[in-house]
Amino acid sequence: MDDAHRRSKADKSLLSRTASAGSAMTAAPPLWMISLVPALGLFASSVHMPSIPAMAVDFGVGPQPVQFTVSVYLAAMALFALLVGPLSDRFGRRRAGLVLLFVFALGSIGALLASHVEMMLLARLVQGIGASGGVVLSRSMVRDAFDGRAAAKASAQVAMAVSIAPMFGPVVGGYVHELFGWRANFLIVAVLAFGLWALAVLRFGETLPAEKRYVGSAFSMMTNYFALMRMRRFMAYSLPVICGSVGLFTFQTEGPVLLIRHMHVQPADYGMFAAMPAVGFLMGTFASARLALHVNEARLIEAGCLLFIASGLLVTMTALELAPSPWLVAVPMLLFGAGNGLVTPSATMGGLSAAPLLVGSAAALISCLRMGAGSLGSVLITALPSGSAVPLGAILLASGVAALLSWQRLRRRKG
């Protein structure tokens, strides 16, 4: 830990010396473009959700292999996010952003043309790699190009785009599927990806000039991740966010099969139910912003964890006692989303403040752990029996209990 901090301090002192020669803030790309980069990746993660049962029929497989397209996408985003942060610090945001957008567009074309499920899985892997830099690069570019209140406003706009994109993905995907079939959803993503890439070539200015770039070795930057994971305070704040991600992506994976295949919800109507976690998230973040000045952050995080637990209990109990109903799944997911809205702002800022010399690495690691945990939840729900909401409720409940216990136990320890 001490070695990692000494290396980081040395690198930062070098950066501060070189920055004095050219400290003027660089011209940022348009804020709407910075916001669209992560939003498009999250939109692509959910737009095909209503089509999973139909895709399984076309590929001649069960729903489980198609559900793995979610897991593969999230896993690729998680792993490559760890590389994007350090590489963009070393070689610049523009170069990394343009390469990743082009890779994302190629993956979207591959998904559009996929003739069997193995090809679809490969295409989603490429898509996920391309989408990996969205959240990391957008945060970095805001930090590079804005200051003070402008930075706070820019960060809020990016966060809004990121939270809204998963809400509209299933809604748009359901109607497009009904009108044109499932491949049209990947066509839309491909067109948007190539269009955004072309605009980025013209207007994606570099926000990190050469004299301000990280000059240490890439290996020393990667070792910061291990240092962060050994910090109890960082993990205390990060684990509730990670557990919340498990529940959200578990629902995203299981929802289409459970609601469309077993509860006979039409694909065009599925988006209304799938949007509940995102609606709840917006409600939770609004409440968090209002309460932050008057309520201790620990209370907000604990309240969010309790909403996770309540959501899991409701889904499980209603599935065991009542007739299957999509509303009995969707309404508890509204509560789970609200819990995430209470947990995420306070816990993310707490995690970043736990290591003030490693803020960039901490942001990339939190993104990686969130997506990686979501991928594991996606794999787990796919392996469990389908046809009932009980497995979903059990995972939601376990996520909530794990979030609350990890928060209460780790935050009381030093380190």
HUURQUI-V761883 format. One record per residue. N is the residue number from 0. OMEGA is omega in whole degrees, -180 to 180 (* if undefined). BURIAL is b if it has 16 or more other C-alpha atoms within 10 Angstrom, else e. D_CENTER is the distance of its C-alpha to the mean C-alpha in Angstrom with 2 decimals. Layout:
n:N omega:OMEGA burial:BURIAL d_center:D_CENTER
n:N omega:OMEGA burial:BURIAL d_center:D_CENTER
//
This chain:
n:0 omega:180 burial:e d_center:27.75
n:1 omega:179 burial:e d_center:30.73
n:2 omega:-180 burial:e d_center:30.80
n:3 omega:180 burial:b d_center:27.15
n:4 omega:179 burial:e d_center:27.89
n:5 omega:178 burial:e d_center:31.12
n:6 omega:-178 burial:e d_center:29.55
n:7 omega:179 burial:b d_center:26.86
n:8 omega:179 burial:e d_center:29.66
n:9 omega:179 burial:e d_center:31.81
n:10 omega:-178 burial:b d_center:29.21
n:11 omega:177 burial:b d_center:28.43
n:12 omega:177 burial:e d_center:32.16
n:13 omega:178 burial:b d_center:32.62
n:14 omega:-178 burial:b d_center:29.91
n:15 omega:178 burial:e d_center:31.61
n:16 omega:-178 burial:e d_center:34.95
n:17 omega:-178 burial:e d_center:33.90
n:18 omega:-177 burial:b d_center:31.99
n:19 omega:180 burial:e d_center:35.27
n:20 omega:-178 burial:e d_center:36.66
n:21 omega:-173 burial:e d_center:34.03
n:22 omega:180 burial:e d_center:32.08
n:23 omega:-178 burial:e d_center:31.92
n:24 omega:-178 burial:e d_center:28.50
n:25 omega:178 burial:e d_center:27.55
n:26 omega:-177 burial:e d_center:27.11
n:27 omega:167 burial:b d_center:23.51
n:28 omega:177 burial:b d_center:22.28
n:29 omega:-176 burial:e d_center:22.18
n:30 omega:179 burial:e d_center:19.49
n:31 omega:179 burial:e d_center:18.66
n:32 omega:177 burial:b d_center:18.03
n:33 omega:-179 burial:b d_center:15.74
n:34 omega:-177 burial:b d_center:13.72
n:35 omega:-177 burial:b d_center:13.93
n:36 omega:177 burial:b d_center:12.52
n:37 omega:-178 burial:b d_center:8.75
n:38 omega:-179 burial:b d_center:9.70
n:39 omega:178 burial:b d_center:11.47
n:40 omega:179 burial:b d_center:8.90
n:41 omega:174 burial:b d_center:6.88
n:42 omega:-180 burial:b d_center:10.53
n:43 omega:-180 burial:b d_center:11.58
n:44 omega:-173 burial:b d_center:9.35
n:45 omega:-173 burial:b d_center:11.28
n:46 omega:-177 burial:b d_center:14.47
n:47 omega:-177 burial:b d_center:16.46
n:48 omega:-180 burial:b d_center:15.94
n:49 omega:-176 burial:b d_center:19.39
n:50 omega:-174 burial:b d_center:20.98
n:51 omega:179 burial:b d_center:20.31
n:52 omega:180 burial:b d_center:23.79
n:53 omega:177 burial:b d_center:25.55
n:54 omega:178 burial:b d_center:23.94
n:55 omega:179 burial:b d_center:25.17
n:56 omega:-179 burial:e d_center:28.61
n:57 omega:-180 burial:e d_center:28.78
n:58 omega:179 burial:b d_center:27.85
n:59 omega:-180 burial:e d_center:30.30
n:60 omega:173 burial:e d_center:28.02
n:61 omega:-178 burial:e d_center:26.73
n:62 omega:-175 burial:b d_center:23.33
n:63 omega:179 burial:b d_center:21.95
n:64 omega:179 burial:b d_center:21.86
n:65 omega:176 burial:b d_center:20.02
n:66 omega:179 burial:b d_center:17.46
n:67 omega:176 burial:b d_center:16.85
n:68 omega:176 burial:b d_center:15.50
n:69 omega:-179 burial:b d_center:12.19
n:70 omega:-179 burial:b d_center:12.49
n:71 omega:-180 burial:b d_center:13.62
n:72 omega:-178 burial:b d_center:10.92
n:73 omega:180 burial:b d_center:8.14
n:74 omega:178 burial:b d_center:10.87
n:75 omega:177 burial:b d_center:11.71
n:76 omega:-176 burial:b d_center:8.44
n:77 omega:-175 burial:b d_center:8.67
n:78 omega:-176 burial:b d_center:12.39
n:79 omega:174 burial:b d_center:12.85
n:80 omega:178 burial:b d_center:10.60
n:81 omega:180 burial:b d_center:13.46
n:82 omega:-175 burial:b d_center:15.96
n:83 omega:-178 burial:b d_center:14.72
n:84 omega:179 burial:b d_center:15.10
n:85 omega:-178 burial:b d_center:18.64
n:86 omega:179 burial:b d_center:19.74
n:87 omega:175 burial:b d_center:18.93
n:88 omega:-176 burial:b d_center:20.75
n:89 omega:-173 burial:b d_center:23.63
n:90 omega:177 burial:b d_center:23.96
n:91 omega:-177 burial:b d_center:22.45
n:92 omega:-175 burial:b d_center:19.46
n:93 omega:-178 burial:b d_center:21.28
n:94 omega:179 burial:e d_center:22.17
n:95 omega:-179 burial:b d_center:18.75
n:96 omega:-179 burial:b d_center:17.19
n:97 omega:179 burial:b d_center:20.01
n:98 omega:-176 burial:e d_center:19.96
n:99 omega:177 burial:b d_center:16.29
n:100 omega:180 burial:b d_center:16.68
n:101 omega:177 burial:b d_center:19.82
n:102 omega:178 burial:b d_center:18.40
n:103 omega:179 burial:b d_center:15.71
n:104 omega:178 burial:b d_center:18.71
n:105 omega:177 burial:b d_center:20.79
n:106 omega:179 burial:b d_center:18.35
n:107 omega:176 burial:b d_center:18.33
n:108 omega:178 burial:b d_center:22.12
n:109 omega:178 burial:b d_center:22.26
n:110 omega:179 burial:b d_center:20.40
n:111 omega:-174 burial:b d_center:22.80
n:112 omega:-175 burial:e d_center:25.78
n:113 omega:-180 burial:b d_center:24.90
n:114 omega:177 burial:e d_center:28.07
n:115 omega:-171 burial:e d_center:27.05
n:116 omega:178 burial:b d_center:24.07
n:117 omega:178 burial:e d_center:24.21
n:118 omega:178 burial:e d_center:23.94
n:119 omega:179 burial:b d_center:20.95
n:120 omega:178 burial:b d_center:19.18
n:121 omega:179 burial:b d_center:20.14
n:122 omega:179 burial:b d_center:19.00
n:123 omega:175 burial:b d_center:15.50
n:124 omega:179 burial:b d_center:15.51
n:125 omega:177 burial:b d_center:16.62
n:126 omega:-179 burial:b d_center:14.14
n:127 omega:176 burial:b d_center:11.21
n:128 omega:180 burial:b d_center:13.19
n:129 omega:-179 burial:b d_center:13.64
n:130 omega:-171 burial:b d_center:10.07
n:131 omega:-176 burial:b d_center:9.30
n:132 omega:-173 burial:b d_center:10.83
n:133 omega:-176 burial:b d_center:9.32
n:134 omega:-178 burial:b d_center:7.58
n:135 omega:-178 burial:b d_center:10.22
n:136 omega:-179 burial:b d_center:13.04
n:137 omega:178 burial:b d_center:12.66
n:138 omega:-179 burial:b d_center:12.89
n:139 omega:-178 burial:b d_center:15.67
n:140 omega:176 burial:b d_center:17.51
n:141 omega:-180 burial:b d_center:17.62
n:142 omega:180 burial:b d_center:18.97
n:143 omega:-162 burial:b d_center:21.42
n:144 omega:-178 burial:b d_center:22.79
n:145 omega:-179 burial:b d_center:22.95
n:146 omega:174 burial:e d_center:24.75
n:147 omega:-177 burial:e d_center:25.56
n:148 omega:178 burial:e d_center:25.04
n:149 omega:178 burial:e d_center:23.92
n:150 omega:179 burial:b d_center:20.96
n:151 omega:179 burial:e d_center:20.10
n:152 omega:180 burial:e d_center:20.48
n:153 omega:179 burial:b d_center:18.42
n:154 omega:179 burial:b d_center:15.51
n:155 omega:180 burial:e d_center:15.83
n:156 omega:178 burial:b d_center:15.91
n:157 omega:180 burial:b d_center:12.73
n:158 omega:179 burial:b d_center:10.98
n:159 omega:179 burial:e d_center:12.89
n:160 omega:-179 burial:b d_center:11.95
n:161 omega:-178 burial:b d_center:8.17
n:162 omega:-178 burial:b d_center:9.18
n:163 omega:-176 burial:b d_center:11.93
n:164 omega:179 burial:b d_center:10.67
n:165 omega:179 burial:b d_center:9.51
n:166 omega:-177 burial:b d_center:12.84
n:167 omega:-178 burial:b d_center:14.94
n:168 omega:-180 burial:b d_center:13.70
n:169 omega:179 burial:b d_center:15.69
n:170 omega:178 burial:b d_center:18.43
n:171 omega:-178 burial:b d_center:19.12
n:172 omega:180 burial:b d_center:18.79
n:173 omega:-179 burial:b d_center:21.28
n:174 omega:178 burial:b d_center:23.89
n:175 omega:178 burial:b d_center:23.63
n:176 omega:-179 burial:b d_center:24.08
n:177 omega:-175 burial:e d_center:27.09
n:178 omega:-169 burial:e d_center:28.68
n:179 omega:-178 burial:e d_center:28.09
n:180 omega:-171 burial:e d_center:26.56
n:181 omega:-178 burial:b d_center:23.26
n:182 omega:180 burial:b d_center:23.71
n:183 omega:178 burial:b d_center:23.72
n:184 omega:178 burial:b d_center:20.01
n:185 omega:175 burial:b d_center:19.44
n:186 omega:179 burial:b d_center:22.24
n:187 omega:-180 burial:b d_center:20.58
n:188 omega:180 burial:b d_center:17.42
n:189 omega:179 burial:b d_center:19.86
n:190 omega:179 burial:e d_center:21.98
n:191 omega:-178 burial:b d_center:19.23
n:192 omega:179 burial:b d_center:17.99
n:193 omega:177 burial:b d_center:21.60
n:194 omega:179 burial:e d_center:22.42
n:195 omega:178 burial:b d_center:19.72
n:196 omega:180 burial:b d_center:20.76
n:197 omega:177 burial:e d_center:24.37
n:198 omega:-180 burial:e d_center:23.78
n:199 omega:177 burial:b d_center:21.95
n:200 omega:-177 burial:e d_center:25.01
n:201 omega:-167 burial:e d_center:27.16
n:202 omega:-179 burial:e d_center:25.28
n:203 omega:179 burial:b d_center:22.59
n:204 omega:178 burial:b d_center:24.60
n:205 omega:-180 burial:b d_center:24.18
n:206 omega:-179 burial:b d_center:23.10
n:207 omega:-179 burial:b d_center:23.95
n:208 omega:-173 burial:b d_center:27.66
n:209 omega:-176 burial:b d_center:29.19
n:210 omega:180 burial:b d_center:31.02
n:211 omega:-175 burial:b d_center:27.89
n:212 omega:180 burial:b d_center:25.99
n:213 omega:-176 burial:b d_center:25.54
n:214 omega:177 burial:e d_center:28.72
n:215 omega:-179 burial:b d_center:28.30
n:216 omega:177 burial:e d_center:27.69
n:217 omega:-180 burial:e d_center:24.35
n:218 omega:180 burial:e d_center:25.28
n:219 omega:177 burial:e d_center:25.75
n:220 omega:-179 burial:b d_center:22.29
n:221 omega:-179 burial:b d_center:20.80
n:222 omega:176 burial:e d_center:23.02
n:223 omega:179 burial:b d_center:21.35
n:224 omega:179 burial:b d_center:18.42
n:225 omega:177 burial:e d_center:21.08
n:226 omega:180 burial:b d_center:22.66
n:227 omega:-178 burial:b d_center:19.59
n:228 omega:175 burial:e d_center:19.15
n:229 omega:-180 burial:e d_center:22.83
n:230 omega:-178 burial:b d_center:22.50
n:231 omega:-178 burial:b d_center:22.75
n:232 omega:177 burial:b d_center:21.77
n:233 omega:-179 burial:b d_center:18.47
n:234 omega:178 burial:b d_center:17.72
n:235 omega:179 burial:b d_center:19.13
n:236 omega:-174 burial:b d_center:16.58
n:237 omega:-174 burial:b d_center:13.59
n:238 omega:175 burial:b d_center:14.54
n:239 omega:177 burial:b d_center:14.27
n:240 omega:-180 burial:b d_center:10.62
n:241 omega:-180 burial:b d_center:10.20
n:242 omega:176 burial:b d_center:12.58
n:243 omega:178 burial:b d_center:10.96
n:244 omega:178 burial:b d_center:7.84
n:245 omega:-179 burial:b d_center:10.75
n:246 omega:-177 burial:b d_center:12.40
n:247 omega:-177 burial:b d_center:9.92
n:248 omega:172 burial:b d_center:9.27
n:249 omega:177 burial:b d_center:12.96
n:250 omega:-179 burial:b d_center:13.99
n:251 omega:-179 burial:b d_center:12.16
n:252 omega:-174 burial:b d_center:14.10
n:253 omega:-174 burial:b d_center:17.31
n:254 omega:-178 burial:b d_center:17.61
n:255 omega:-179 burial:b d_center:19.16
n:256 omega:-177 burial:b d_center:21.65
n:257 omega:-174 burial:b d_center:22.55
n:258 omega:-175 burial:b d_center:23.00
n:259 omega:-175 burial:b d_center:24.23
n:260 omega:-172 burial:b d_center:26.19
n:261 omega:180 burial:e d_center:27.54
n:262 omega:170 burial:e d_center:27.63
n:263 omega:171 burial:e d_center:28.59
n:264 omega:177 burial:b d_center:26.23
n:265 omega:-179 burial:b d_center:26.62
n:266 omega:-180 burial:b d_center:23.70
n:267 omega:179 burial:b d_center:24.35
n:268 omega:-174 burial:b d_center:24.10
n:269 omega:-178 burial:b d_center:21.05
n:270 omega:179 burial:b d_center:18.69
n:271 omega:179 burial:e d_center:20.39
n:272 omega:-178 burial:b d_center:19.48
n:273 omega:-178 burial:b d_center:15.91
n:274 omega:-175 burial:b d_center:15.28
n:275 omega:178 burial:b d_center:16.44
n:276 omega:180 burial:b d_center:13.29
n:277 omega:176 burial:b d_center:12.08
n:278 omega:178 burial:b d_center:15.71
n:279 omega:179 burial:b d_center:15.86
n:280 omega:178 burial:b d_center:12.90
n:281 omega:177 burial:b d_center:14.88
n:282 omega:-180 burial:b d_center:17.98
n:283 omega:179 burial:b d_center:16.72
n:284 omega:176 burial:b d_center:15.63
n:285 omega:179 burial:e d_center:19.01
n:286 omega:-180 burial:e d_center:20.84
n:287 omega:179 burial:b d_center:19.25
n:288 omega:179 burial:e d_center:20.38
n:289 omega:-173 burial:e d_center:23.79
n:290 omega:-171 burial:e d_center:24.30
n:291 omega:-178 burial:e d_center:23.05
n:292 omega:-174 burial:e d_center:26.54
n:293 omega:-176 burial:e d_center:28.39
n:294 omega:178 burial:e d_center:26.44
n:295 omega:-178 burial:e d_center:25.67
n:296 omega:179 burial:b d_center:22.02
n:297 omega:179 burial:b d_center:22.86
n:298 omega:178 burial:e d_center:23.97
n:299 omega:180 burial:b d_center:20.83
n:300 omega:179 burial:b d_center:18.71
n:301 omega:178 burial:b d_center:21.41
n:302 omega:178 burial:b d_center:21.55
n:303 omega:178 burial:b d_center:17.88
n:304 omega:178 burial:b d_center:18.49
n:305 omega:175 burial:b d_center:21.63
n:306 omega:173 burial:b d_center:19.90
n:307 omega:-177 burial:b d_center:17.74
n:308 omega:180 burial:b d_center:21.15
n:309 omega:179 burial:b d_center:22.87
n:310 omega:180 burial:b d_center:20.44
n:311 omega:178 burial:b d_center:20.96
n:312 omega:-179 burial:b d_center:24.68
n:313 omega:-180 burial:b d_center:25.01
n:314 omega:-178 burial:b d_center:23.42
n:315 omega:-176 burial:b d_center:25.52
n:316 omega:-180 burial:e d_center:28.73
n:317 omega:177 burial:b d_center:28.79
n:318 omega:-179 burial:b d_center:28.13
n:319 omega:-170 burial:e d_center:31.07
n:320 omega:-172 burial:e d_center:33.42
n:321 omega:177 burial:e d_center:32.88
n:322 omega:-179 burial:e d_center:32.87
n:323 omega:179 burial:b d_center:29.54
n:324 omega:179 burial:b d_center:28.00
n:325 omega:180 burial:b d_center:24.65
n:326 omega:179 burial:e d_center:24.93
n:327 omega:172 burial:b d_center:25.29
n:328 omega:-173 burial:b d_center:21.80
n:329 omega:-177 burial:b d_center:20.18
n:330 omega:174 burial:b d_center:21.73
n:331 omega:177 burial:b d_center:20.61
n:332 omega:172 burial:b d_center:16.99
n:333 omega:177 burial:b d_center:17.66
n:334 omega:180 burial:b d_center:18.61
n:335 omega:177 burial:b d_center:15.60
n:336 omega:177 burial:b d_center:13.37
n:337 omega:176 burial:b d_center:15.95
n:338 omega:176 burial:b d_center:15.73
n:339 omega:178 burial:b d_center:12.08
n:340 omega:176 burial:b d_center:13.36
n:341 omega:-175 burial:b d_center:16.12
n:342 omega:-166 burial:b d_center:14.44
n:343 omega:-177 burial:b d_center:11.41
n:344 omega:-177 burial:b d_center:13.62
n:345 omega:-177 burial:b d_center:16.47
n:346 omega:179 burial:b d_center:14.89
n:347 omega:179 burial:b d_center:12.68
n:348 omega:177 burial:e d_center:15.88
n:349 omega:178 burial:b d_center:17.95
n:350 omega:179 burial:b d_center:16.12
n:351 omega:-179 burial:b d_center:16.54
n:352 omega:179 burial:b d_center:20.12
n:353 omega:-179 burial:b d_center:20.94
n:354 omega:-175 burial:b d_center:21.36
n:355 omega:179 burial:e d_center:22.59
n:356 omega:-176 burial:b d_center:23.66
n:357 omega:-174 burial:b d_center:20.37
n:358 omega:-180 burial:e d_center:17.93
n:359 omega:178 burial:b d_center:16.44
n:360 omega:180 burial:b d_center:16.20
n:361 omega:178 burial:b d_center:14.76
n:362 omega:179 burial:b d_center:11.86
n:363 omega:-178 burial:b d_center:11.16
n:364 omega:178 burial:b d_center:11.84
n:365 omega:178 burial:b d_center:9.63
n:366 omega:180 burial:b d_center:6.52
n:367 omega:-178 burial:b d_center:8.49
n:368 omega:178 burial:b d_center:9.50
n:369 omega:-178 burial:b d_center:6.44
n:370 omega:179 burial:b d_center:5.64
n:371 omega:178 burial:b d_center:9.42
n:372 omega:176 burial:b d_center:10.24
n:373 omega:177 burial:b d_center:8.46
n:374 omega:178 burial:b d_center:10.54
n:375 omega:176 burial:b d_center:13.50
n:376 omega:179 burial:b d_center:13.40
n:377 omega:178 burial:b d_center:13.38
n:378 omega:-177 burial:b d_center:16.32
n:379 omega:-178 burial:b d_center:18.10
n:380 omega:178 burial:b d_center:18.27
n:381 omega:-179 burial:b d_center:19.46
n:382 omega:-178 burial:e d_center:22.20
n:383 omega:179 burial:e d_center:23.43
n:384 omega:179 burial:e d_center:26.01
n:385 omega:177 burial:b d_center:24.96
n:386 omega:179 burial:e d_center:26.92
n:387 omega:178 burial:b d_center:26.38
n:388 omega:-178 burial:b d_center:23.73
n:389 omega:178 burial:b d_center:24.98
n:390 omega:177 burial:b d_center:22.63
n:391 omega:180 burial:b d_center:19.58
n:392 omega:-180 burial:b d_center:21.25
n:393 omega:179 burial:b d_center:22.09
n:394 omega:177 burial:b d_center:18.55
n:395 omega:180 burial:b d_center:17.46
n:396 omega:179 burial:b d_center:20.59
n:397 omega:178 burial:b d_center:20.16
n:398 omega:-180 burial:b d_center:16.65
n:399 omega:179 burial:b d_center:18.25
n:400 omega:179 burial:b d_center:21.30
n:401 omega:179 burial:b d_center:19.54
n:402 omega:-177 burial:b d_center:17.50
n:403 omega:-178 burial:b d_center:20.78
n:404 omega:-180 burial:e d_center:22.98
n:405 omega:179 burial:b d_center:20.92
n:406 omega:-176 burial:b d_center:20.68
n:407 omega:-176 burial:e d_center:24.38
n:408 omega:-176 burial:e d_center:25.68
n:409 omega:-176 burial:b d_center:23.88
n:410 omega:-179 burial:b d_center:24.20
n:411 omega:-179 burial:e d_center:27.96
n:412 omega:177 burial:e d_center:28.40
n:413 omega:176 burial:e d_center:28.93
n:414 omega:* burial:e d_center:27.20
//
